[in-house]
């Protein structure tokens, strides 16, 4: 019978993960350089950009000492393997960034308001808030159906429609009349909420995507200022459980909203109008929102 040394097994896993991590970081560096070259071409041609791709956020790893406890080796392996997941996420984001630059939808500034909001964005915003509200509305509609029959379900569905339309209308106001804001970070803190591979939204420039997050939740406090008014008063903004890294904030009057909070994932064209092309966030909200309203209509019918 042979026995396998636990520390030796962890060291082999760490070195394998470290090698794959180093290869992934080197590949990311090449892709970042390629994207930056494309960004520089656009800037040199007179096209302003809302966002420039940052360096990959990876610090060096140190291998534990030979006599380190097993839990230290396990944490080192876990960190290296978590970095591999983050490297994959960075690659997905770079794909989106390259698409954005190629299609010309990640550029600034916005055209003066009012701006036209394409129907696709309108539907994505409305269906997106429908998805967010259904967790309360659907149980209420079921109770109304049981108590009041079909009429009760119709009344509940009408109330649901009114609430979601009013909610979406407020968001569309930022797309029509909002201006890009200059932002200042007031505070960033971690919450007691712990997540394991939980899908959270991530904002970088105009791009918004969903990535798996493990760790504590985040609360961001921002002050937003209208960029074209020198003495504008600040609008406070609070974002919870998102990854916000130089994302775009729109300000309208005394109110502000980050694009990471919008359901359509809007991006501007080179002319400063809203692009008709839906991003991944918008497509997801359309799909899930249609499911929500299908359930509501089935509840009325049967």
C-alpha positions as CSV (number, residue, x, y, z in Angstrom):
1,X,0.0,0.0,0.0
2,X,1.3,3.5,-0.9
3,X,0.5,6.7,0.9
4,X,0.4,10.1,-0.9
5,X,1.9,13.1,0.9
6,X,-0.8,15.7,1.3
7,X,1.6,18.6,1.1
8,X,3.2,17.3,-2.0
9,X,-0.1,16.9,-3.7
10,X,-1.0,20.5,-2.8
11,X,2.3,21.7,-4.1
12,X,1.8,19.9,-7.4
13,X,-1.7,21.5,-7.7
14,X,-0.3,24.9,-6.9
15,X,2.5,24.7,-9.5
16,X,0.1,23.5,-12.1
17,X,-2.4,26.3,-11.4
18,X,0.5,28.8,-11.2
19,X,1.8,27.7,-14.6
20,X,-1.7,28.0,-16.2
21,X,-2.2,31.4,-14.5
22,X,1.1,32.7,-15.8
23,X,0.2,31.6,-19.4
24,X,-3.3,33.1,-19.0
25,X,-1.9,36.5,-17.8
26,X,0.6,36.5,-20.7
27,X,-2.2,35.9,-23.2
28,X,-4.3,38.7,-21.6
29,X,-1.4,41.1,-21.8
30,X,-1.1,40.5,-25.5
31,X,-4.8,41.0,-26.0
32,X,-4.8,44.2,-23.8
33,X,-2.0,45.6,-25.9
34,X,-4.0,44.8,-29.1
35,X,-7.1,46.6,-27.7
36,X,-5.0,49.6,-26.5
37,X,-3.5,49.9,-30.0
38,X,-7.1,50.0,-31.5
39,X,-8.1,52.6,-28.8
40,X,-5.0,54.7,-29.7
41,X,-5.9,54.6,-33.4
42,X,-9.4,56.0,-32.6
43,X,-8.1,58.7,-30.3
44,X,-5.5,59.8,-32.9
45,X,-8.3,60.0,-35.4
46,X,-10.2,62.4,-33.2
47,X,-12.7,60.0,-31.7
48,X,-13.0,60.5,-27.9
49,X,-13.4,57.4,-25.7
50,X,-15.4,57.1,-22.6
51,X,-13.1,54.4,-21.2
52,X,-9.6,53.0,-21.7
53,X,-8.9,49.3,-21.0
54,X,-7.0,48.9,-17.7
55,X,-4.1,46.6,-16.8
56,X,-5.3,43.1,-15.7
57,X,-5.7,43.1,-11.9
58,X,-3.4,40.3,-10.9
59,X,-0.6,40.6,-8.3
60,X,2.3,38.1,-8.0
61,X,1.8,34.8,-6.2
62,X,4.2,33.5,-3.6
63,X,4.6,29.8,-2.9
64,X,4.3,28.9,0.8
65,X,7.4,27.7,2.6
66,X,8.0,23.9,2.7
67,X,7.0,23.6,6.3
68,X,3.9,25.8,6.1
69,X,0.6,24.3,7.5
70,X,-1.6,22.5,5.0
71,X,-4.3,25.2,5.3
72,X,-1.8,27.8,4.0
73,X,-1.1,25.6,1.0
74,X,-4.8,25.1,0.5
75,X,-5.5,28.9,0.5
76,X,-2.6,29.4,-2.0
77,X,-4.2,26.8,-4.3
78,X,-7.6,28.4,-3.9
79,X,-6.3,31.8,-4.8
80,X,-4.5,30.6,-7.9
81,X,-7.5,28.7,-9.1
82,X,-9.8,31.7,-8.4
83,X,-7.4,33.8,-10.5
84,X,-7.9,31.4,-13.4
85,X,-11.6,32.0,-13.2
86,X,-11.0,35.8,-13.2
87,X,-8.6,35.5,-16.2
88,X,-11.4,33.7,-18.1
89,X,-13.8,36.6,-17.1
90,X,-11.2,39.2,-18.3
91,X,-11.0,37.4,-21.6
92,X,-14.8,37.5,-22.0
93,X,-14.8,41.2,-21.2
94,X,-12.0,41.9,-23.7
95,X,-14.1,40.1,-26.4
96,X,-16.9,42.6,-25.6
97,X,-14.5,45.5,-25.7
98,X,-13.2,44.6,-29.1
99,X,-16.7,44.2,-30.4
100,X,-17.7,47.6,-29.0
101,X,-14.8,49.3,-30.7
102,X,-15.4,47.5,-33.9
103,X,-19.1,48.4,-34.0
104,X,-18.4,51.9,-32.8
105,X,-20.6,51.9,-29.7
106,X,-18.3,52.6,-26.8
107,X,-17.4,56.1,-27.5
108,X,-18.2,59.5,-25.9
109,X,-19.7,62.0,-25.5
110,X,-23.5,61.7,-25.6
111,X,-25.4,64.0,-28.0
112,X,-27.3,66.8,-26.3
113,X,-30.8,65.8,-25.0
114,X,-33.4,64.9,-25.8
115,X,-32.2,61.7,-27.4
116,X,-34.2,59.1,-29.2
117,X,-34.5,55.8,-27.3
118,X,-34.8,52.9,-29.7
119,X,-37.8,50.5,-29.1
120,X,-35.4,47.7,-28.3
121,X,-34.0,49.6,-25.3
122,X,-37.5,50.6,-24.2
123,X,-38.7,47.0,-24.2
124,X,-35.5,45.8,-22.4
125,X,-36.0,48.4,-19.7
126,X,-39.7,47.5,-19.2
127,X,-39.1,43.8,-19.3
128,X,-36.1,44.2,-17.0
129,X,-38.1,45.9,-14.2
130,X,-40.8,43.3,-14.7
131,X,-38.2,40.6,-13.9
132,X,-37.2,42.5,-10.8
133,X,-40.8,43.1,-9.6
134,X,-42.2,39.6,-10.4
135,X,-41.0,38.1,-7.1
136,X,-43.5,40.2,-5.3
137,X,-46.1,40.6,-8.0
138,X,-46.6,36.9,-8.9
139,X,-47.5,35.7,-5.4
140,X,-49.9,38.6,-5.1
141,X,-51.4,37.7,-8.5
142,X,-51.8,34.1,-7.4
143,X,-53.6,35.1,-4.2
144,X,-55.8,37.5,-6.2
145,X,-56.7,34.6,-8.6
146,X,-57.6,32.3,-5.7
147,X,-59.7,34.9,-3.9
148,X,-61.2,37.0,-6.8
149,X,-61.1,34.5,-9.7
150,X,-60.1,35.7,-13.1
151,X,-61.2,39.3,-12.4
152,X,-58.8,39.4,-9.4
153,X,-56.0,38.1,-11.6
154,X,-56.8,40.8,-14.2
155,X,-56.7,43.6,-11.6
156,X,-53.4,42.3,-10.2
157,X,-51.9,42.0,-13.7
158,X,-53.1,45.6,-14.5
159,X,-51.5,46.9,-11.3
160,X,-48.3,45.1,-12.1
161,X,-48.3,46.5,-15.6
162,X,-48.8,50.1,-14.3
163,X,-46.1,49.8,-11.7
164,X,-43.5,48.4,-14.2
165,X,-44.4,51.0,-16.9
166,X,-44.0,53.8,-14.3
167,X,-40.7,52.3,-13.1
168,X,-39.4,51.9,-16.6
169,X,-40.5,55.4,-17.6
170,X,-38.3,56.9,-14.9
171,X,-35.3,55.0,-16.3
172,X,-36.0,56.0,-19.8
173,X,-35.9,59.6,-18.7
174,X,-32.2,59.1,-17.9
175,X,-31.6,57.8,-21.4
176,X,-33.5,60.7,-23.0
177,X,-32.3,63.6,-20.9
178,X,-29.4,62.3,-18.8
179,X,-25.9,63.7,-19.2
180,X,-22.6,61.8,-18.6
181,X,-21.5,62.7,-15.1
182,X,-18.1,63.2,-13.6
183,X,-18.0,61.0,-10.5
184,X,-16.1,61.0,-7.2
185,X,-15.9,58.0,-5.0
186,X,-17.1,58.9,-1.5
187,X,-16.8,55.4,0.1
188,X,-16.5,51.8,-0.7
189,X,-17.2,49.1,1.9
190,X,-17.7,45.4,2.1
191,X,-20.9,44.0,3.6
192,X,-21.4,40.9,5.8
193,X,-23.1,39.2,2.9
194,X,-20.9,36.4,1.6
195,X,-21.2,35.1,-2.0
196,X,-19.9,32.0,-3.7
197,X,-19.9,32.1,-7.5
198,X,-22.8,34.5,-7.4
199,X,-23.7,36.3,-10.6
200,X,-23.2,40.1,-10.1
201,X,-23.1,42.9,-12.6
202,X,-19.7,44.5,-13.5
203,X,-19.3,48.0,-15.0
204,X,-16.3,49.2,-16.9
205,X,-16.9,52.3,-19.0
206,X,-20.1,51.7,-21.0
207,X,-19.7,48.0,-20.9
208,X,-21.8,46.0,-18.4
209,X,-21.6,42.3,-18.0
210,X,-22.4,39.6,-15.5
211,X,-19.5,37.7,-13.8
212,X,-19.4,35.1,-11.0
213,X,-18.3,36.7,-7.7
214,X,-17.1,35.0,-4.6
215,X,-16.5,37.0,-1.4
216,X,-18.2,39.8,0.4
217,X,-20.8,42.1,-1.1
218,X,-19.9,45.7,-2.0
219,X,-21.5,49.0,-1.3
220,X,-20.4,52.0,-3.4
221,X,-21.2,55.6,-2.4
222,X,-20.6,58.1,-5.3
223,X,-21.1,61.8,-5.9
224,X,-22.0,62.6,-9.5
225,X,-21.6,66.0,-11.1
226,X,-23.0,67.2,-14.4
227,X,-20.0,67.7,-16.7
228,X,-21.1,70.7,-18.6
229,X,-22.1,72.9,-15.6
230,X,-19.2,74.4,-13.5
231,X,-21.1,75.0,-10.3
232,X,-23.5,72.1,-10.5
233,X,-24.6,70.6,-7.2
234,X,-23.7,66.9,-6.6
235,X,-26.2,64.0,-6.9
236,X,-25.5,61.1,-4.5
237,X,-25.6,57.6,-5.8
238,X,-25.5,54.3,-3.9
239,X,-24.7,51.0,-5.6
240,X,-25.0,47.6,-3.8
241,X,-23.5,44.3,-4.7
242,X,-22.1,45.3,-8.1
243,X,-18.5,45.5,-9.3
244,X,-18.1,49.2,-10.3
245,X,-14.8,50.1,-11.9
246,X,-14.9,53.4,-13.7
247,X,-18.5,52.7,-14.9
248,X,-20.6,55.4,-16.5
249,X,-23.1,57.5,-14.5
250,X,-25.9,59.5,-16.0
251,X,-27.2,62.6,-14.1
252,X,-30.6,64.2,-14.6
253,X,-31.4,67.2,-12.5
254,X,-30.7,66.2,-8.9
255,X,-30.8,62.5,-9.6
256,X,-28.1,60.1,-10.8
257,X,-28.2,56.6,-12.2
258,X,-25.4,54.3,-13.1
259,X,-25.7,52.3,-16.4
260,X,-24.9,49.2,-14.4
261,X,-28.4,49.6,-12.9
262,X,-30.2,49.9,-16.2
263,X,-31.8,46.8,-17.8
264,X,-30.9,47.5,-21.4
265,X,-27.1,47.9,-21.1
266,X,-27.1,51.0,-23.3
267,X,-24.2,52.1,-25.4
268,X,-23.8,55.2,-27.6
269,X,-23.0,55.4,-31.2
270,X,-20.1,57.6,-32.5
271,X,-22.8,60.3,-33.1
272,X,-23.8,60.2,-29.4
273,X,-27.1,58.5,-30.0
274,X,-28.2,55.3,-28.4
275,X,-27.2,52.2,-30.3
276,X,-30.1,49.9,-31.4
277,X,-28.0,46.8,-30.7
278,X,-28.8,45.1,-27.4
279,X,-26.0,43.9,-25.2
280,X,-26.0,40.6,-23.2
281,X,-27.8,42.3,-20.3
282,X,-30.5,43.6,-22.5
283,X,-31.0,40.3,-24.3
284,X,-31.2,38.5,-21.0
285,X,-33.8,40.8,-19.6
286,X,-36.0,40.6,-22.8
287,X,-35.9,36.7,-22.6
288,X,-36.7,36.5,-18.9
289,X,-39.3,39.3,-19.1
290,X,-41.2,37.5,-21.8
291,X,-41.3,34.5,-19.6
292,X,-42.6,36.6,-16.7
293,X,-45.5,38.0,-18.8
294,X,-46.3,34.6,-20.2
295,X,-46.8,33.3,-16.7
296,X,-49.0,36.3,-15.8
297,X,-51.2,35.8,-18.9
298,X,-51.4,32.1,-18.2
299,X,-52.5,32.9,-14.7
300,X,-55.4,35.1,-16.1
301,X,-56.4,32.5,-18.7
302,X,-56.6,29.4,-16.5
